[in-house]
Amino acid sequence: MSQEVEKYIEAIRSRFLQTPIDWNPQIYINNSLTEFFPQDGLEILISEKSLFKKKGLLRVIIKEVKVEKIEDCVPIIESLKSKFDIYTIVVFVSKPSKDLLRFVETYNHDKNSLILVDLEGNLWYDTKAATLPYTKWFDLNTQPKSTKDVLKALAKDNKIKATDIREHFNFAYLQALTFLDSCKFLKREGYSDVFYLK
């Protein structure tokens, strides 16, 4: 692994220690625990922990790749498929060839997102709606915020609606409603789509 990639991975590790991703496309991860596994790059596992167990809900895999032709991408993704048991964000660090860019931009998988970063600060990602909000963690020119901070900023008079968060998280209405329902720091007003910050 090149020194530049090692520096990038260390910067991402520091970023996750400070502000880990605390949600996946279905739910907010209450009482999150972030673990780091240096494996041919870096693997980050974000779990929801309770008194007696922990449940992995989001995985991030950061990997340096060298790709000349589009056919080179398929074995890389195939080698990671055993990790796709939970929602996974795969981050390729590489010089972007035309084929690699095409592969990333057309990639579509229900249980993961694909992001490409070069070491000059450029970032590309797949076309899935769920991917865009995650890019803030991998673009070192932006500062990600925790879900609580985002919801506080979007709240009006200490309340937030499902429609208020749709744009920020790229959620459909029902997905936004389910997501807000999963946040234990919010209290729902009856069966409405209005939630109060506790």
C-alpha positions in Angstrom: 0.0 0.0 0.0 1.4 3.4 -0.9 2.2 6.0 1.7 -0.5 8.4 0.4 -3.2 5.7 0.8 -1.9 5.0 4.3 -2.3 8.7 5.1 -5.8 8.8 3.7 -6.8 5.7 5.6 -5.5 7.2 8.8 -7.4 10.4 8.2 -10.6 8.4 7.7 -9.9 6.4 10.9 -9.5 9.7 12.8 -12.7 11.0 11.3 -14.7 7.9 12.3 -13.3 8.1 15.8 -14.6 11.7 16.0 -17.9 11.4 14.1 -18.8 7.8 13.1 -21.6 7.1 10.6 -24.5 6.3 12.9 -27.1 5.2 10.4 -27.7 2.8 7.5 -30.4 3.2 4.8 -33.0 1.6 7.0 -32.4 2.8 10.6 -30.5 5.0 13.0 -27.9 3.0 14.9 -28.6 3.7 18.6 -25.7 3.1 21.1 -23.3 2.7 18.2 -19.9 1.0 18.6 -17.2 1.5 15.9 -14.5 -1.1 15.5 -11.5 -1.0 13.1 -9.9 -3.9 11.4 -6.8 -3.2 9.3 -7.2 -5.8 6.4 -5.6 -4.9 3.1 -6.7 -1.4 3.7 -9.2 -0.8 6.5 -12.5 -2.4 7.5 -14.8 -0.5 9.8 -17.7 -2.2 11.5 -20.5 -0.1 13.2 -22.7 -2.1 15.5 -25.6 -1.3 17.8 -24.7 -2.5 21.2 -27.0 -3.5 24.0 -26.3 -4.9 27.5 -25.5 -8.4 26.4 -24.9 -8.3 22.6 -23.9 -6.3 19.7 -25.3 -6.4 16.2 -23.4 -5.2 13.1 -25.5 -2.8 11.0 -23.0 -1.1 8.8 -19.6 -2.0 7.3 -17.1 0.2 5.5 -14.3 -1.3 3.4 -11.5 1.0 2.2 -9.2 -0.6 -0.3 -6.5 0.5 -2.7 -7.1 -0.9 -6.2 -5.3 -0.8 -9.5 -7.7 -1.1 -12.3 -6.9 -0.8 -16.0 -10.0 -2.6 -17.6 -13.6 -2.9 -16.4 -13.0 -6.7 -16.1 -10.5 -6.1 -13.3 -13.4 -4.7 -11.1 -15.5 -7.8 -11.0 -13.1 -10.0 -9.1 -12.5 -7.3 -6.6 -16.2 -7.0 -5.8 -16.6 -10.8 -5.9 -13.8 -11.1 -3.3 -15.8 -8.8 -1.0 -19.3 -10.4 -1.4 -19.0 -12.4 1.8 -19.0 -9.1 3.6 -22.3 -7.9 2.1 -24.4 -9.6 4.8 -25.1 -6.1 6.2 -25.2 -2.8 4.4 -21.6 -2.1 3.2 -19.9 1.0 1.8 -17.0 0.0 -0.4 -14.4 2.8 -1.0 -11.9 2.2 -3.7 -8.8 4.4 -3.5 -7.2 4.6 -7.0 -6.2 6.6 -10.0 -9.5 6.7 -11.9 -9.2 5.0 -15.3 -12.2 5.4 -17.7 -13.3 1.8 -17.1 -13.1 2.2 -13.3 -15.2 5.4 -13.5 -17.8 3.7 -15.7 -17.9 0.7 -13.3 -18.4 2.9 -10.3 -21.0 5.1 -11.9 -23.1 2.2 -13.2 -22.7 0.0 -10.1 -26.0 -1.0 -8.5 -26.4 -3.4 -5.5 -29.2 -3.4 -2.9 -26.9 -3.9 0.1 -24.0 -1.7 -0.7 -22.7 1.6 -2.0 -19.5 2.1 -4.1 -17.4 5.2 -3.8 -14.1 6.0 -5.6 -11.6 8.4 -4.2 -8.4 9.6 -5.8 -5.6 11.1 -3.8 -6.1 14.5 -5.3 -9.4 14.9 -3.4 -11.8 13.9 -6.2 -14.7 11.6 -5.4 -17.1 9.6 -7.6 -19.9 7.3 -6.5 -22.7 5.0 -7.8 -26.1 6.4 -8.7 -28.0 4.9 -5.7 -29.8 7.6 -3.7 -28.5 6.0 -0.5 -24.8 6.6 -1.4 -24.7 10.4 -1.7 -25.1 11.3 2.0 -22.3 8.9 2.9 -19.7 10.7 0.7 -19.2 13.4 3.3 -17.2 10.9 5.4 -14.7 10.1 2.6 -14.2 13.6 1.1 -11.6 15.2 3.4 -12.7 18.6 2.2 -16.1 18.3 4.0 -17.0 17.9 7.6 -19.6 15.2 8.4 -22.1 15.6 11.2 -23.8 13.1 13.4 -27.4 12.3 12.9 -28.4 14.1 16.1 -26.6 17.3 14.9 -28.3 17.1 11.5 -31.8 16.6 13.0 -31.2 19.4 15.5 -30.3 21.7 12.6 -33.4 20.7 10.6 -35.8 20.9 13.5 -38.2 23.8 13.9 -39.6 24.5 17.4 -37.9 21.3 18.6 -39.9 19.1 16.2 -39.0 17.4 12.9 -41.1 15.8 10.2 -40.3 12.9 7.9 -40.5 15.4 5.0 -37.8 17.5 6.6 -35.1 14.8 6.4 -35.9 13.3 3.0 -33.6 15.6 1.1 -30.6 15.3 3.5 -30.6 11.5 3.6 -32.1 10.9 0.1 -34.9 8.9 1.7 -38.4 8.1 0.3 -41.2 9.3 2.6 -41.8 5.9 4.3 -38.1 5.3 4.6 -37.8 8.7 6.4 -40.6 7.8 8.7 -39.1 4.4 9.6 -35.8 6.0 10.1 -37.1 8.7 12.5 -39.1 6.0 14.4 -35.8 4.1 15.0 -34.2 7.2 16.7 -34.5 6.6 20.5 -33.7 10.3 21.2 -37.0 11.3 19.4 -40.6 11.0 20.5 -43.3 10.5 18.0 -46.5 12.5 18.2 -49.2 9.7 18.0 -49.3 8.2 14.5 -48.3 11.4 12.8 -45.1 12.1 10.9 -44.0 14.6 13.6 -41.3 13.8 16.1 -40.0 15.8 19.0 -36.4 15.9 20.1 -36.2 14.6 23.7 
